[in-house]
Each structure stands twice: as C-alpha cells, then as structure tokens.
C-alpha cells in the first residue's frame, strides 16, 4: 500500500510526495485484517497520536523501517515506539537497502506463519 495524503495498492514503491497520513493508511488496511504490517516512513506522520490509536486497534505486529536523516531523533523515536508497542521490530535503512530488507522480512514472515499469507507493506 503506497500512501501520502491518499492510499493505493501497488507493486512498485513510488517516490515520496505529499503528506504522511499514516493513521489513514493504517485505517485503510483494516479491511484486509492484517496479521503483520511493515511500514517504511520518514517518521513524520500528520498525527503521531492518531497513528498509535489505529495501530492499537489493528492488534497486529507492525515492523517499521525509518528512511531519513539519522539525526532526526524525534522521528526515529516515534518509529521505534510504534514498532515496540505492537511487538514489532524497527530499523533504519537507505533507499538502496530497502528492497532487500523488505524481501527478507516478507520471506521470513511467510515461512514462519501457521497459515501462509503476505504481510502488508506500507
């Protein structure tokens, strides 16, 4: 699921543009009843509180990858807190590393699941 101010399903991760309506994107995922979500973000959502609220409602594991300046401690802290509050993992990646990292998480998640299924990557 790609998102900024709107949300759309895509196999291709597009260049970031617009706002970061993370709570809206998580809300959009509810219909899929996800067991696992992977978020790639700069850690600057429109509303951190709203993102936490929707994440708790989903009641699934959320892993996060921070893509941004490593000096942005507030954004990194938000991303780590979101992951840890859902039992997920967090990390920082460059755009070059992104595809390999997500592919590794998707492969590990599917092979460990009782019922095969794909996690949702945001």
Secondary structure in CASP SS format (residue, H / E / C, confidence):
PFRMAT SS
TARGET T0000
AUTHOR 0000-0000-0000
METHOD secondary structure of the structure
MODEL  1
X C 1.00
X E 1.00
X E 1.00
X C 1.00
X C 1.00
X C 1.00
X E 1.00
X E 1.00
X C 1.00
X C 1.00
X C 1.00
X C 1.00
X C 1.00
X C 1.00
X C 1.00
X C 1.00
X C 1.00
X C 1.00
X C 1.00
X C 1.00
X C 1.00
X H 1.00
X H 1.00
X H 1.00
X H 1.00
X H 1.00
X H 1.00
X H 1.00
X H 1.00
X H 1.00
X H 1.00
X H 1.00
X C 1.00
X C 1.00
X C 1.00
X E 1.00
X E 1.00
X E 1.00
X E 1.00
X E 1.00
X E 1.00
X C 1.00
X C 1.00
X C 1.00
X C 1.00
X C 1.00
X C 1.00
X H 1.00
X H 1.00
X H 1.00
X H 1.00
X H 1.00
X H 1.00
X H 1.00
X H 1.00
X H 1.00
X H 1.00
X H 1.00
X C 1.00
X C 1.00
X E 1.00
X E 1.00
X E 1.00
X E 1.00
X E 1.00
X E 1.00
X C 1.00
X C 1.00
X C 1.00
X C 1.00
X C 1.00
X C 1.00
X H 1.00
X H 1.00
X H 1.00
X H 1.00
X H 1.00
X H 1.00
X H 1.00
X H 1.00
X H 1.00
X H 1.00
X H 1.00
X H 1.00
X H 1.00
X C 1.00
X C 1.00
X C 1.00
X C 1.00
X E 1.00
X E 1.00
X E 1.00
X C 1.00
X C 1.00
X H 1.00
X H 1.00
X H 1.00
X H 1.00
X H 1.00
X H 1.00
X H 1.00
X H 1.00
X H 1.00
X H 1.00
X H 1.00
X H 1.00
X H 1.00
X H 1.00
X H 1.00
X H 1.00
X H 1.00
X H 1.00
X C 1.00
X C 1.00
X C 1.00
X C 1.00
X C 1.00
X C 1.00
X C 1.00
X E 1.00
X E 1.00
X C 1.00
END
